[in-house]
Amino acid sequence: MEQTTTTKGLTVVSTILDKTFETGRKYAADFKENMKIKFDDFLPK
């Protein structure tokens, strides 16, 4: 992937993940209550 820089000097680097992730994997019942992630009701997916 290419590297880019803004006019203010911010450098942005992107990479590709070549790892294969499992689909259909279930999470713990209390996952949403214990994780410090903000889940959005409008865009849950």
PDBQT receptor file of N, H, CA, C and O in Angstrom, charges set to zero:
ATOM      1  N   MET A   1       0.848  -1.174   0.000  1.00  0.00    +0.000 N 
ATOM      2  CA  MET A   1       0.000   0.000   0.000  1.00  0.00    +0.000 C 
ATOM      3  C   MET A   1       0.895   1.239   0.000  1.00  0.00    +0.000 C 
ATOM      4  O   MET A   1       2.049   1.208   0.427  1.00  0.00    +0.000 OA
ATOM      5  N   GLU A   2       0.336   2.285  -0.477  1.00  0.00    +0.000 N 
ATOM      6  H   GLU A   2      -0.602   2.311  -0.824  1.00  0.00    +0.000 HD
ATOM      7  CA  GLU A   2       1.101   3.521  -0.596  1.00  0.00    +0.000 C 
ATOM      8  C   GLU A   2       1.109   4.303   0.707  1.00  0.00    +0.000 C 
ATOM      9  O   GLU A   2       0.197   4.184   1.526  1.00  0.00    +0.000 OA
ATOM     10  N   GLN A   3       2.123   5.080   0.880  1.00  0.00    +0.000 N 
ATOM     11  H   GLN A   3       2.863   5.176   0.215  1.00  0.00    +0.000 HD
ATOM     12  CA  GLN A   3       2.204   5.999   2.005  1.00  0.00    +0.000 C 
ATOM     13  C   GLN A   3       1.852   7.381   1.493  1.00  0.00    +0.000 C 
ATOM     14  O   GLN A   3       2.165   7.720   0.352  1.00  0.00    +0.000 OA
ATOM     15  N   THR A   4       1.210   8.173   2.315  1.00  0.00    +0.000 N 
ATOM     16  H   THR A   4       0.955   7.897   3.242  1.00  0.00    +0.000 HD
ATOM     17  CA  THR A   4       0.840   9.521   1.914  1.00  0.00    +0.000 C 
ATOM     18  C   THR A   4       1.082  10.477   3.063  1.00  0.00    +0.000 C 
ATOM     19  O   THR A   4       1.149  10.057   4.218  1.00  0.00    +0.000 OA
ATOM     20  N   THR A   5       1.213  11.753   2.762  1.00  0.00    +0.000 N 
ATOM     21  H   THR A   5       1.158  12.094   1.824  1.00  0.00    +0.000 HD
ATOM     22  CA  THR A   5       1.433  12.786   3.769  1.00  0.00    +0.000 C 
ATOM     23  C   THR A   5       0.513  13.965   3.457  1.00  0.00    +0.000 C 
ATOM     24  O   THR A   5       0.338  14.332   2.296  1.00  0.00    +0.000 OA
ATOM     25  N   THR A   6      -0.070  14.553   4.498  1.00  0.00    +0.000 N 
ATOM     26  H   THR A   6       0.073  14.255   5.442  1.00  0.00    +0.000 HD
ATOM     27  CA  THR A   6      -0.901  15.733   4.307  1.00  0.00    +0.000 C 
ATOM     28  C   THR A   6      -0.031  16.975   4.251  1.00  0.00    +0.000 C 
ATOM     29  O   THR A   6       1.167  16.912   4.529  1.00  0.00    +0.000 OA
ATOM     30  N   THR A   7      -0.628  18.107   3.891  1.00  0.00    +0.000 N 
ATOM     31  H   THR A   7      -1.601  18.159   3.665  1.00  0.00    +0.000 HD
ATOM     32  CA  THR A   7       0.128  19.361   3.830  1.00  0.00    +0.000 C 
ATOM     33  C   THR A   7       0.589  19.818   5.202  1.00  0.00    +0.000 C 
ATOM     34  O   THR A   7       1.535  20.599   5.308  1.00  0.00    +0.000 OA
ATOM     35  N   LYS A   8      -0.067  19.342   6.257  1.00  0.00    +0.000 N 
ATOM     36  H   LYS A   8      -0.835  18.708   6.171  1.00  0.00    +0.000 HD
ATOM     37  CA  LYS A   8       0.325  19.688   7.631  1.00  0.00    +0.000 C 
ATOM     38  C   LYS A   8       1.370  18.739   8.206  1.00  0.00    +0.000 C 
ATOM     39  O   LYS A   8       1.822  18.929   9.335  1.00  0.00    +0.000 OA
ATOM     40  N   GLY A   9       1.756  17.723   7.443  1.00  0.00    +0.000 N 
ATOM     41  H   GLY A   9       1.389  17.569   6.526  1.00  0.00    +0.000 HD
ATOM     42  CA  GLY A   9       2.807  16.814   7.891  1.00  0.00    +0.000 C 
ATOM     43  C   GLY A   9       2.322  15.502   8.476  1.00  0.00    +0.000 C 
ATOM     44  O   GLY A   9       3.136  14.693   8.922  1.00  0.00    +0.000 OA
ATOM     45  N   LEU A  10       1.008  15.267   8.488  1.00  0.00    +0.000 N 
ATOM     46  H   LEU A  10       0.346  15.924   8.126  1.00  0.00    +0.000 HD
ATOM     47  CA  LEU A  10       0.481  14.006   8.995  1.00  0.00    +0.000 C 
ATOM     48  C   LEU A  10       0.817  12.898   8.004  1.00  0.00    +0.000 C 
ATOM     49  O   LEU A  10       0.527  13.016   6.814  1.00  0.00    +0.000 OA
ATOM     50  N   THR A  11       1.423  11.829   8.492  1.00  0.00    +0.000 N 
ATOM     51  H   THR A  11       1.659  11.733   9.459  1.00  0.00    +0.000 HD
ATOM     52  CA  THR A  11       1.769  10.699   7.636  1.00  0.00    +0.000 C 
ATOM     53  C   THR A  11       0.750   9.591   7.846  1.00  0.00    +0.000 C 
ATOM     54  O   THR A  11       0.459   9.212   8.980  1.00  0.00    +0.000 OA
ATOM     55  N   VAL A  12       0.215   9.078   6.761  1.00  0.00    +0.000 N 
ATOM     56  H   VAL A  12       0.452   9.386   5.840  1.00  0.00    +0.000 HD
ATOM     57  CA  VAL A  12      -0.788   8.012   6.810  1.00  0.00    +0.000 C 
ATOM     58  C   VAL A  12      -0.208   6.795   6.114  1.00  0.00    +0.000 C 
ATOM     59  O   VAL A  12       0.287   6.885   4.991  1.00  0.00    +0.000 OA
ATOM     60  N   VAL A  13      -0.273   5.652   6.791  1.00  0.00    +0.000 N 
ATOM     61  H   VAL A  13      -0.674   5.579   7.704  1.00  0.00    +0.000 HD
ATOM     62  CA  VAL A  13       0.216   4.401   6.230  1.00  0.00    +0.000 C 
ATOM     63  C   VAL A  13      -0.917   3.388   6.314  1.00  0.00    +0.000 C 
ATOM     64  O   VAL A  13      -1.532   3.239   7.370  1.00  0.00    +0.000 OA
ATOM     65  N   SER A  14      -1.199   2.698   5.232  1.00  0.00    +0.000 N 
ATOM     66  H   SER A  14      -0.700   2.819   4.374  1.00  0.00    +0.000 HD
ATOM     67  CA  SER A  14      -2.231   1.661   5.260  1.00  0.00    +0.000 C 
ATOM     68  C   SER A  14      -1.603   0.325   4.899  1.00  0.00    +0.000 C 
ATOM     69  O   SER A  14      -0.641   0.251   4.135  1.00  0.00    +0.000 OA
ATOM     70  N   THR A  15      -2.175  -0.729   5.471  1.00  0.00    +0.000 N 
ATOM     71  H   THR A  15      -2.957  -0.669   6.092  1.00  0.00    +0.000 HD
ATOM     72  CA  THR A  15      -1.680  -2.077   5.196  1.00  0.00    +0.000 C 
ATOM     73  C   THR A  15      -2.859  -2.994   4.915  1.00  0.00    +0.000 C 
ATOM     74  O   THR A  15      -4.003  -2.672   5.236  1.00  0.00    +0.000 OA
ATOM     75  N   ILE A  16      -2.572  -4.120   4.322  1.00  0.00    +0.000 N 
ATOM     76  H   ILE A  16      -1.643  -4.381   4.061  1.00  0.00    +0.000 HD
ATOM     77  CA  ILE A  16      -3.587  -5.130   4.043  1.00  0.00    +0.000 C 
ATOM     78  C   ILE A  16      -3.398  -6.278   5.024  1.00  0.00    +0.000 C 
ATOM     79  O   ILE A  16      -2.289  -6.785   5.197  1.00  0.00    +0.000 OA
ATOM     80  N   LEU A  17      -4.488  -6.682   5.662  1.00  0.00    +0.000 N 
ATOM     81  H   LEU A  17      -5.388  -6.271   5.522  1.00  0.00    +0.000 HD
ATOM     82  CA  LEU A  17      -4.447  -7.849   6.539  1.00  0.00    +0.000 C 
ATOM     83  C   LEU A  17      -4.667  -9.082   5.682  1.00  0.00    +0.000 C 
ATOM     84  O   LEU A  17      -5.683  -9.192   4.996  1.00  0.00    +0.000 OA
ATOM     85  N   ASP A  18      -3.733  -9.996   5.716  1.00  0.00    +0.000 N 
ATOM     86  H   ASP A  18      -2.907  -9.907   6.273  1.00  0.00    +0.000 HD
ATOM     87  CA  ASP A  18      -3.885 -11.208   4.929  1.00  0.00    +0.000 C 
ATOM     88  C   ASP A  18      -4.323 -12.394   5.784  1.00  0.00    +0.000 C 
ATOM     89  O   ASP A  18      -4.263 -13.541   5.340  1.00  0.00    +0.000 OA
ATOM     90  N   LYS A  19      -4.761 -12.119   6.999  1.00  0.00    +0.000 N 
ATOM     91  H   LYS A  19      -4.810 -11.188   7.360  1.00  0.00    +0.000 HD
ATOM     92  CA  LYS A  19      -5.229 -13.152   7.911  1.00  0.00    +0.000 C 
ATOM     93  C   LYS A  19      -6.661 -13.552   7.549  1.00  0.00    +0.000 C 
ATOM     94  O   LYS A  19      -7.453 -12.705   7.136  1.00  0.00    +0.000 OA
ATOM     95  N   THR A  20      -6.991 -14.802   7.696  1.00  0.00    +0.000 N 
ATOM     96  H   THR A  20      -6.348 -15.490   8.031  1.00  0.00    +0.000 HD
ATOM     97  CA  THR A  20      -8.342 -15.288   7.469  1.00  0.00    +0.000 C 
ATOM     98  C   THR A  20      -9.079 -15.312   8.799  1.00  0.00    +0.000 C 
ATOM     99  O   THR A  20      -8.587 -15.860   9.785  1.00  0.00    +0.000 OA
ATOM    100  N   PHE A  21     -10.263 -14.711   8.815  1.00  0.00    +0.000 N 
ATOM    101  H   PHE A  21     -10.663 -14.265   8.014  1.00  0.00    +0.000 HD
ATOM    102  CA  PHE A  21     -11.049 -14.641  10.034  1.00  0.00    +0.000 C 
ATOM    103  C   PHE A  21     -12.232 -15.590   9.951  1.00  0.00    +0.000 C 
ATOM    104  O   PHE A  21     -12.824 -15.767   8.886  1.00  0.00    +0.000 OA
ATOM    105  N   GLU A  22     -12.572 -16.199  11.082  1.00  0.00    +0.000 N 
ATOM    106  H   GLU A  22     -12.092 -16.055  11.947  1.00  0.00    +0.000 HD
ATOM    107  CA  GLU A  22     -13.712 -17.115  11.153  1.00  0.00    +0.000 C 
ATOM    108  C   GLU A  22     -15.014 -16.354  10.991  1.00  0.00    +0.000 C 
ATOM    109  O   GLU A  22     -15.164 -15.256  11.527  1.00  0.00    +0.000 OA
ATOM    110  N   THR A  23     -15.955 -16.928  10.257  1.00  0.00    +0.000 N 
ATOM    111  H   THR A  23     -15.833 -17.820   9.822  1.00  0.00    +0.000 HD
ATOM    112  CA  THR A  23     -17.292 -16.337  10.184  1.00  0.00    +0.000 C 
ATOM    113  C   THR A  23     -18.226 -17.166  11.048  1.00  0.00    +0.000 C 
ATOM    114  O   THR A  23     -18.021 -18.367  11.230  1.00  0.00    +0.000 OA
ATOM    115  N   GLY A  24     -19.240 -16.523  11.573  1.00  0.00    +0.000 N 
ATOM    116  H   GLY A  24     -19.406 -15.548  11.425  1.00  0.00    +0.000 HD
ATOM    117  CA  GLY A  24     -20.215 -17.229  12.393  1.00  0.00    +0.000 C 
ATOM    118  C   GLY A  24     -19.751 -17.492  13.803  1.00  0.00    +0.000 C 
ATOM    119  O   GLY A  24     -20.419 -18.214  14.543  1.00  0.00    +0.000 OA
ATOM    120  N   ARG A  25     -18.636 -16.933  14.194  1.00  0.00    +0.000 N 
ATOM    121  H   ARG A  25     -18.093 -16.346  13.593  1.00  0.00    +0.000 HD
ATOM    122  CA  ARG A  25     -18.111 -17.150  15.540  1.00  0.00    +0.000 C 
ATOM    123  C   ARG A  25     -18.950 -16.364  16.546  1.00  0.00    +0.000 C 
ATOM    124  O   ARG A  25     -19.236 -15.188  16.318  1.00  0.00    +0.000 OA
ATOM    125  N   LYS A  26     -19.347 -16.987  17.644  1.00  0.00    +0.000 N 
ATOM    126  H   LYS A  26     -19.115 -17.942  17.829  1.00  0.00    +0.000 HD
ATOM    127  CA  LYS A  26     -20.193 -16.365  18.666  1.00  0.00    +0.000 C 
ATOM    128  C   LYS A  26     -19.322 -15.693  19.726  1.00  0.00    +0.000 C 
ATOM    129  O   LYS A  26     -18.178 -16.089  19.946  1.00  0.00    +0.000 OA
ATOM    130  N   TYR A  27     -19.869 -14.687  20.369  1.00  0.00    +0.000 N 
ATOM    131  H   TYR A  27     -20.799 -14.365  20.190  1.00  0.00    +0.000 HD
ATOM    132  CA  TYR A  27     -19.152 -13.999  21.441  1.00  0.00    +0.000 C 
ATOM    133  C   TYR A  27     -19.845 -14.274  22.767  1.00  0.00    +0.000 C 
ATOM    134  O   TYR A  27     -20.972 -14.769  22.795  1.00  0.00    +0.000 OA
ATOM    135  N   ALA A  28     -19.172 -13.954  23.859  1.00  0.00    +0.000 N 
ATOM    136  H   ALA A  28     -18.257 -13.552  23.836  1.00  0.00    +0.000 HD
ATOM    137  CA  ALA A  28     -19.715 -14.200  25.192  1.00  0.00    +0.000 C 
ATOM    138  C   ALA A  28     -20.980 -13.377  25.404  1.00  0.00    +0.000 C 
ATOM    139  O   ALA A  28     -21.125 -12.300  24.827  1.00  0.00    +0.000 OA
ATOM    140  N   ALA A  29     -21.883 -13.875  26.222  1.00  0.00    +0.000 N 
ATOM    141  H   ALA A  29     -21.765 -14.750  26.691  1.00  0.00    +0.000 HD
ATOM    142  CA  ALA A  29     -23.176 -13.228  26.455  1.00  0.00    +0.000 C 
ATOM    143  C   ALA A  29     -23.015 -11.820  27.023  1.00  0.00    +0.000 C 
ATOM    144  O   ALA A  29     -23.814 -10.938  26.707  1.00  0.00    +0.000 OA
ATOM    145  N   ASP A  30     -22.001 -11.593  27.853  1.00  0.00    +0.000 N 
ATOM    146  H   ASP A  30     -21.352 -12.310  28.110  1.00  0.00    +0.000 HD
ATOM    147  CA  ASP A  30     -21.810 -10.279  28.482  1.00  0.00    +0.000 C 
ATOM    148  C   ASP A  30     -20.737  -9.439  27.781  1.00  0.00    +0.000 C 
ATOM    149  O   ASP A  30     -20.210  -8.494  28.369  1.00  0.00    +0.000 OA
ATOM    150  N   PHE A  31     -20.419  -9.770  26.555  1.00  0.00    +0.000 N 
ATOM    151  H   PHE A  31     -20.847 -10.537  26.077  1.00  0.00    +0.000 HD
ATOM    152  CA  PHE A  31     -19.377  -9.076  25.804  1.00  0.00    +0.000 C 
ATOM    153  C   PHE A  31     -19.634  -7.573  25.709  1.00  0.00    +0.000 C 
ATOM    154  O   PHE A  31     -18.743  -6.777  26.006  1.00  0.00    +0.000 OA
ATOM    155  N   LYS A  32     -20.832  -7.176  25.301  1.00  0.00    +0.000 N 
ATOM    156  H   LYS A  32     -21.556  -7.822  25.060  1.00  0.00    +0.000 HD
ATOM    157  CA  LYS A  32     -21.132  -5.759  25.100  1.00  0.00    +0.000 C 
ATOM    158  C   LYS A  32     -21.102  -4.970  26.406  1.00  0.00    +0.000 C 
ATOM    159  O   LYS A  32     -20.758  -3.788  26.400  1.00  0.00    +0.000 OA
ATOM    160  N   GLU A  33     -21.454  -5.596  27.514  1.00  0.00    +0.000 N 
ATOM    161  H   GLU A  33     -21.733  -6.556  27.519  1.00  0.00    +0.000 HD
ATOM    162  CA  GLU A  33     -21.457  -4.900  28.800  1.00  0.00    +0.000 C 
ATOM    163  C   GLU A  33     -20.048  -4.703  29.357  1.00  0.00    +0.000 C 
ATOM    164  O   GLU A  33     -19.791  -3.726  30.060  1.00  0.00    +0.000 OA
ATOM    165  N   ASN A  34     -19.132  -5.626  29.048  1.00  0.00    +0.000 N 
ATOM    166  H   ASN A  34     -19.341  -6.420  28.477  1.00  0.00    +0.000 HD
ATOM    167  CA  ASN A  34     -17.789  -5.591  29.630  1.00  0.00    +0.000 C 
ATOM    168  C   ASN A  34     -16.741  -4.908  28.755  1.00  0.00    +0.000 C 
ATOM    169  O   ASN A  34     -15.690  -4.519  29.265  1.00  0.00    +0.000 OA
ATOM    170  N   MET A  35     -16.988  -4.751  27.474  1.00  0.00    +0.000 N 
ATOM    171  H   MET A  35     -17.842  -5.067  27.059  1.00  0.00    +0.000 HD
ATOM    172  CA  MET A  35     -16.009  -4.145  26.578  1.00  0.00    +0.000 C 
ATOM    173  C   MET A  35     -16.178  -2.630  26.550  1.00  0.00    +0.000 C 
ATOM    174  O   MET A  35     -17.291  -2.120  26.681  1.00  0.00    +0.000 OA
ATOM    175  N   LYS A  36     -15.088  -1.925  26.381  1.00  0.00    +0.000 N 
ATOM    176  H   LYS A  36     -14.184  -2.338  26.274  1.00  0.00    +0.000 HD
ATOM    177  CA  LYS A  36     -15.125  -0.467  26.323  1.00  0.00    +0.000 C 
ATOM    178  C   LYS A  36     -15.251  -0.003  24.880  1.00  0.00    +0.000 C 
ATOM    179  O   LYS A  36     -14.473   0.822  24.401  1.00  0.00    +0.000 OA
ATOM    180  N   ILE A  37     -16.246  -0.551  24.205  1.00  0.00    +0.000 N 
ATOM    181  H   ILE A  37     -16.878  -1.220  24.594  1.00  0.00    +0.000 HD
ATOM    182  CA  ILE A  37     -16.525  -0.200  22.820  1.00  0.00    +0.000 C 
ATOM    183  C   ILE A  37     -17.911   0.418  22.790  1.00  0.00    +0.000 C 
ATOM    184  O   ILE A  37     -18.839  -0.102  23.411  1.00  0.00    +0.000 OA
ATOM    185  N   LYS A  38     -18.058   1.522  22.075  1.00  0.00    +0.000 N 
ATOM    186  H   LYS A  38     -17.305   1.945  21.571  1.00  0.00    +0.000 HD
ATOM    187  CA  LYS A  38     -19.370   2.141  21.959  1.00  0.00    +0.000 C 
ATOM    188  C   LYS A  38     -20.075   1.541  20.750  1.00  0.00    +0.000 C 
ATOM    189  O   LYS A  38     -19.648   1.727  19.610  1.00  0.00    +0.000 OA
ATOM    190  N   PHE A  39     -21.167   0.815  21.015  1.00  0.00    +0.000 N 
ATOM    191  H   PHE A  39     -21.514   0.664  21.941  1.00  0.00    +0.000 HD
ATOM    192  CA  PHE A  39     -21.949   0.217  19.948  1.00  0.00    +0.000 C 
ATOM    193  C   PHE A  39     -23.056   1.169  19.566  1.00  0.00    +0.000 C 
ATOM    194  O   PHE A  39     -23.735   1.721  20.432  1.00  0.00    +0.000 OA
ATOM    195  N   ASP A  40     -23.244   1.366  18.267  1.00  0.00    +0.000 N 
ATOM    196  H   ASP A  40     -22.692   0.918  17.563  1.00  0.00    +0.000 HD
ATOM    197  CA  ASP A  40     -24.231   2.295  17.755  1.00  0.00    +0.000 C 
ATOM    198  C   ASP A  40     -25.523   1.547  17.423  1.00  0.00    +0.000 C 
ATOM    199  O   ASP A  40     -25.486   0.517  16.751  1.00  0.00    +0.000 OA
ATOM    200  N   ASP A  41     -26.673   2.065  17.895  1.00  0.00    +0.000 N 
ATOM    201  H   ASP A  41     -26.703   2.902  18.441  1.00  0.00    +0.000 HD
ATOM    202  CA  ASP A  41     -27.953   1.420  17.627  1.00  0.00    +0.000 C 
ATOM    203  C   ASP A  41     -28.372   1.614  16.173  1.00  0.00    +0.000 C 
ATOM    204  O   ASP A  41     -29.024   0.743  15.599  1.00  0.00    +0.000 OA
ATOM    205  N   PHE A  42     -28.005   2.747  15.572  1.00  0.00    +0.000 N 
ATOM    206  H   PHE A  42     -27.475   3.455  16.039  1.00  0.00    +0.000 HD
ATOM    207  CA  PHE A  42     -28.400   3.042  14.205  1.00  0.00    +0.000 C 
ATOM    208  C   PHE A  42     -27.605   2.215  13.188  1.00  0.00    +0.000 C 
ATOM    209  O   PHE A  42     -28.156   1.742  12.194  1.00  0.00    +0.000 OA
ATOM    210  N   LEU A  43     -26.328   2.050  13.445  1.00  0.00    +0.000 N 
ATOM    211  H   LEU A  43     -25.880   2.434  14.252  1.00  0.00    +0.000 HD
ATOM    212  CA  LEU A  43     -25.462   1.271  12.547  1.00  0.00    +0.000 C 
ATOM    213  C   LEU A  43     -24.817   0.111  13.308  1.00  0.00    +0.000 C 
ATOM    214  O   LEU A  43     -23.602   0.102  13.504  1.00  0.00    +0.000 OA
ATOM    215  N   PRO A  44     -25.609  -0.852  13.733  1.00  0.00    +0.000 N 
ATOM    216  CA  PRO A  44     -25.060  -1.923  14.581  1.00  0.00    +0.000 C 
ATOM    217  C   PRO A  44     -24.107  -2.864  13.866  1.00  0.00    +0.000 C 
ATOM    218  O   PRO A  44     -23.310  -3.540  14.517  1.00  0.00    +0.000 OA
ATOM    219  N   LYS A  45     -24.171  -2.925  12.551  1.00  0.00    +0.000 N 
ATOM    220  H   LYS A  45     -24.819  -2.377  12.022  1.00  0.00    +0.000 HD
ATOM    221  CA  LYS A  45     -23.316  -3.867  11.839  1.00  0.00    +0.000 C 
ATOM    222  C   LYS A  45     -22.135  -3.178  11.224  1.00  0.00    +0.000 C 
ATOM    223  O   LYS A  45     -21.307  -3.825  10.584  1.00  0.00    +0.000 OA
TER     224      LYS A  45
